[in-house]
Amino acid sequence: MTLPREGSRTIREGIIVSEAMDWCRSPTAIVPYRIYTHHQVEGASTADSVRQTDERSHVRGSLIRQCYGDEPGVGGGVTSGTRGAECEPKTWSSSVRFEGRPAVRHDDE
């Protein structure tokens, strides 16, 4: 029996950690950084009518307004050109939908 995957949602105590490394231009080389965010209670494009532990659910297209962990990459991200900026989910469920959009859950690929 497998346990159900926990859904991502806007919670005050939550920490979201990127599984993929964020490659940024540092003063000496291009370096991978692990980015994260916390205390993001005001997400954009959440599924407002679908609540998990009384909090709005994250779906494909939800935005996190600021991330941390890549501050030493002063040249910005190799692809995005930013650091400490907004981020969005890169993976989501292929079978679970909230308000017609794919749900973001722990370990979905």
C-alpha positions as CSV (number, residue, x, y, z in Angstrom):
1,M,0.0,0.0,0.0
2,T,1.4,3.4,-0.9
3,L,0.6,6.6,1.0
4,P,-1.2,9.4,-0.9
5,R,1.1,12.3,-1.9
6,E,0.8,15.4,0.2
7,G,-0.6,18.4,-1.7
8,S,1.3,21.7,-1.8
9,R,-0.6,24.6,-0.2
10,T,-0.1,28.1,1.2
11,I,0.7,27.5,4.9
12,R,2.5,29.9,7.3
13,E,4.9,27.3,8.6
14,G,5.6,25.7,5.2
15,I,8.9,25.4,3.5
16,I,9.1,24.6,-0.3
17,V,12.5,23.3,-1.5
18,S,13.4,22.9,-5.1
19,E,14.5,19.4,-6.1
20,A,16.3,20.7,-9.1
21,M,19.4,22.9,-8.7
22,D,19.3,26.5,-9.7
23,W,22.4,27.2,-11.7
24,C,23.6,30.8,-11.2
25,R,26.6,32.9,-12.3
26,S,28.8,33.5,-9.3
27,P,31.9,35.8,-9.4
28,T,34.2,32.8,-10.1
29,A,32.1,30.2,-11.9
30,I,28.6,28.9,-12.6
31,V,27.5,27.3,-9.4
32,P,24.4,25.2,-8.5
33,Y,22.3,26.5,-5.6
34,R,19.4,24.8,-3.8
35,I,16.6,27.4,-3.6
36,Y,13.7,27.4,-1.1
37,T,11.0,29.6,0.2
38,H,9.1,29.8,3.4
39,H,6.1,31.7,5.0
40,Q,4.6,32.3,1.5
41,V,0.9,32.7,2.5
42,E,-0.1,34.9,-0.4
43,G,0.4,32.8,-3.5
44,A,-0.8,33.8,-6.9
45,S,-3.1,31.6,-9.0
46,T,-4.0,29.1,-6.2
47,A,-7.1,27.0,-6.3
48,D,-9.1,29.1,-3.9
49,S,-12.1,26.7,-3.6
50,V,-10.0,23.6,-2.9
51,R,-8.6,23.7,0.7
52,Q,-6.1,21.4,2.3
53,T,-5.8,21.9,6.1
54,D,-8.0,25.0,5.5
55,E,-5.3,26.5,3.2
56,R,-5.5,27.3,-0.6
57,S,-4.0,24.6,-2.9
58,H,-1.1,25.2,-5.3
59,V,-1.8,24.2,-8.9
60,R,0.1,24.3,-12.2
61,G,0.8,28.0,-12.8
62,S,0.9,29.0,-9.1
63,L,3.6,31.5,-8.3
64,I,5.8,32.0,-5.3
65,R,6.8,35.6,-5.1
66,Q,10.3,35.3,-3.7
67,C,12.9,32.5,-3.2
68,Y,16.1,32.3,-1.2
69,G,19.3,30.3,-1.4
70,D,20.8,31.7,-4.6
71,E,21.9,35.1,-3.2
72,P,25.6,34.4,-3.9
73,G,24.8,34.0,-7.6
74,V,25.3,37.7,-8.2
75,G,25.1,37.3,-12.0
76,G,21.7,35.7,-11.8
77,G,20.4,32.4,-13.1
78,V,21.8,31.0,-16.2
79,T,18.4,30.5,-17.8
80,S,16.3,33.1,-16.0
81,G,18.8,35.9,-15.4
82,T,17.3,36.4,-11.9
83,R,18.1,35.6,-8.3
84,G,15.7,35.7,-5.3
85,A,12.8,36.2,-7.7
86,E,9.5,34.5,-8.2
87,C,9.4,30.8,-9.0
88,E,6.7,28.4,-10.1
89,P,6.2,24.6,-10.0
90,K,7.9,22.5,-12.7
91,T,6.1,19.3,-11.9
92,W,2.5,18.5,-11.0
93,S,0.0,15.6,-11.0
94,S,-1.0,14.0,-14.3
95,S,-4.2,12.7,-12.7
96,V,-5.4,15.0,-9.9
97,R,-6.9,18.4,-10.8
98,F,-8.1,21.3,-8.7
99,E,-10.5,23.8,-10.4
100,G,-9.5,22.1,-13.7
101,R,-5.8,22.6,-13.3
102,P,-3.2,20.0,-12.4
103,A,-2.5,19.8,-8.6
104,V,1.0,20.3,-7.3
105,R,1.9,17.5,-4.8
106,H,5.1,16.3,-3.1
107,D,7.2,14.1,-5.5
108,D,5.1,14.4,-8.6
109,E,6.9,14.2,-11.9
